[in-house]
Amino acid sequence: MNIQTLKQFPVTSFYVGASFVVFLLAQININWIYPLVLFPSLWQIAPWTLVTYGIVHIQFYHLLLNMSVVVFLGRYLEQYLGSLRYFVLITGGIIAGGLLFATTNTAPAVGISAGGFALIFYFGIKYPYRPELFLRLQNWQFLLLITVISILSIWLGWLPGIAHDAHLAGAFVGVVGYRLFDRN
């Protein structure tokens, strides 16, 4: 990451950089990151964790997947929306995901995927007929697919250990963000 990237994409650079630093700290000593993790029974005592859980990733594949979304969609959206609106979009997704997760679960939460879902849904609604997101589906088809998978996973208990409810909250923020922020 160079100075040009930091200046052009400060919010994306912050989330990516902070996530990598926290990941490395977790690899050295997992106890160092506990104050950043969202524990549903403690979030009212530690409200900052509704945001900080988004920069915590324990497994490398989880970090890589989430940072791929943040880098590829985040850079475009930060440039398009401006850093302030982009910050509201991604951080709003993280907070909404954390709030819903904390009120419906007992296990701790980590990862920026609720913020990532806000980005995916904003982008997918902005360009519904482009096949730019995963699986070469048109974006609206991809959004429908991941929404159905998340709902069925909650209902049927599929893919345990994934915060499907947080993803849906982030998706909702992406939809609302598009309605509030889109210029065209």
C-alpha angles and dihedrals in degrees: 000000000000134000092260091057092046091052095044097043107022097157095045090045091050095051094045094044095045091047092053093046092049090045090054091047089051090053091052097044123351091202091069093068101046093096087061098049120098109240107184094215092051107038093101090056092042104031093166087073088073084075106023095058085071093069094047118097122162102182120057094225090054090051092046095049094047095043090050089060093044094049100042099040098023096059092051094044094044090053092045098044100029124244097280097053091041090052090051090049099049096035091044088054091050093048095045090048091048094049094049092043093048092052096047105035142051101202120089120260131221135170141061095253095116087057088045090054089053088056094044093050094045091051094041093052092045091053105024099162100044116102092219103119125072127311092022090266118141107268095250089053091050092049090050091048096051091044092053091045091051093048093046091046091055093044098043100030095246121161097013117204093043118107097231092164091053089050091054091049089052090048089053090053089051091054093046091044091054091051091049103038112027113114098198 
